[in-house]
Amino acid sequence: MFKSLFKKKTKILYAFADGISVDLIEVKDEVFSQKMMGEGIAIKPSDDKVFSPCDGTVVAVMKESKHAVGIKTSDGVEMLIHVGIDTVILNGEGFQLYCEEGKVVKKGDLLLSFNRELLKQRDLDDTIMLVVSELNSHKIASFNAGAIIKAREGILIEYI
């Protein structure tokens, strides 16, 4: 009886895109694969839309390149969602933002979209990474890598 009173509630970061979830160490960029920015997970996308994996506040938007968005949850967990490898060189071409810094978002809100065909034409990898840059005393309980995942529904990361 007492164990259930003190058990921490697991929180979830949901899939931010349709596709196949991938362990971050498999990403073809050392900054991500060696976890220099933090723990996380990636998705090899099958679509061109990126959604919020949780409720939170947008704390960073790469306004020029439009390829990355930072979110902070109410419990202090901060994450960066980064579309593609070396996509910053496009200077925003092929990207569309649907959020801005300070905006409160709900799980499943559209954050950005991108032109997958343009990335393919430029020989750029379209893998999308989610890096948890600040856990704020939380611990990651599990990652769901190697799964066909549906945006806004599939569980990617559980933390306590």
N, C-alpha and C positions, 0 to 999 in steps of 0.2 A: 504494500500500500504506500509506504513512504517513498519508495523508489520512483513511482510515477509522479509524485509531487515535485521532485527535484530534477527530473529528466528534462534536458533542454529540448526545445522544439526545433525540429529540422526545418530549414528554410531552403527554398528552391530558386535556382536560376534556370529559366526555361529556354528552349531552343529559340534562337534569334533569327534563324533562316531555315528553309527547307534544304535537306541534303543529307550527307553522311557525316556523322560526328567523328572527329579525329583527335587522337592524343596530341597534345602540343609538341611533344618531342619529334613528331613526324613532319612538322611544318618546315618548309625549305627556306627558312630564314633563321640564322643563329640567334638573333635577338629574342625571337619567340621560342624556338626549339630548346635553347639553353636556359629558358625562363629568366632572362635578365630583367624583365619587367614584372615578373610574378608568375604564379601558377595560372593555369587556364585550360582552355579546350578550343578546338577549332571545328569549323564545318566546311566541307567541300560542298558548295552550294549547287542546287539544281534550279534555283530561281534567282531573281535580281533584286529582292527586297530584304531589308534588314529591320527587324522589330526589336522592341525593348524586351529583354529577358525577365524583367521584374518591374515592380513599382519603384519609382525613385525620382531623382531630379537630375537633369542634364547639367553636368558641371564643366564639360569641355566639348567644343565642336571645332574641328579643323576647318575653319571657314574658307580658306583658300583652296585646299585640296579636296575638301568634302568627303574624305575617305575614312574618317574616324570620329567616334563619339564617346565621351566619358559620362558615366552615370554613377550616382551615389545613392544607396538605399537609405531608408530612414534609420537603420541600425548601423550606419557608418561604413558599410562595405562599398568600396570603390572599384570600378571596372572600366576597361577600355575595350570598345569593339572596333576592330581595325579591318577594313576590307582590302584584301589582296596583299601581294608582295610587291614592293617598289611602286605602288600605284600613286604615291605622292608626286611622281614625275609628270602625271597627267594634269596637274594644276587644276583639278576639279572637272576636267572634261569627262563627260560620261557619268557624272555623279549628280544626284539631286538630294538636297537636305530637306527634311520635314520637321526639324526641331531646331531649337536654339538654346544657348546657355541660359539656365534659370528655369527652363520649362519643366513642369512636373509631368511625368509620364506614367502611364499604367502599363502593366505587362501586356504585350501585344501591340502597343502603339507603333506605327510606322516611323522609323528614325531616318532612314535614307534608302535610296535605290541607286542602282548602278547598271551600266550597259555592259553585260557579260560579253557580248560580241566584240565590242571595242577592246576589252582587255585581251580577248583571244587574238584579235588582229595585231595587237601590240606585243604579243607573246608575254603577257603578264599573268601570273598565277592569281586566280580569283578566290583562293581560300580565305575565309573570314575567321579571325581570331577573337576570342574573348579572353582578356587577361585580367585577373583580379589583382589590382595593384595595392589594395589596402584591405586587410581582413578585419581590422579594428577589434582584436581579441577573439574573433571567431576562428573556427577551424573548418577546413574542407573535409567533409565526410566521404564524398564519393564523386567520381566523374563517370559519365556515361559515354565512353568513346567506342567507336566501331559499330554504331547503330544507324539505321535509316531513321532520320529524325524529321518531325513535322514542326514547323515554326509555331510558336505560341502554345504548343501542346506537350511536346517531348521534354523530358527532364534532362538537363545537361549536367548541372552541378547541384549537389546538396551540401549545405553547410550548417554548422551548429554554433 
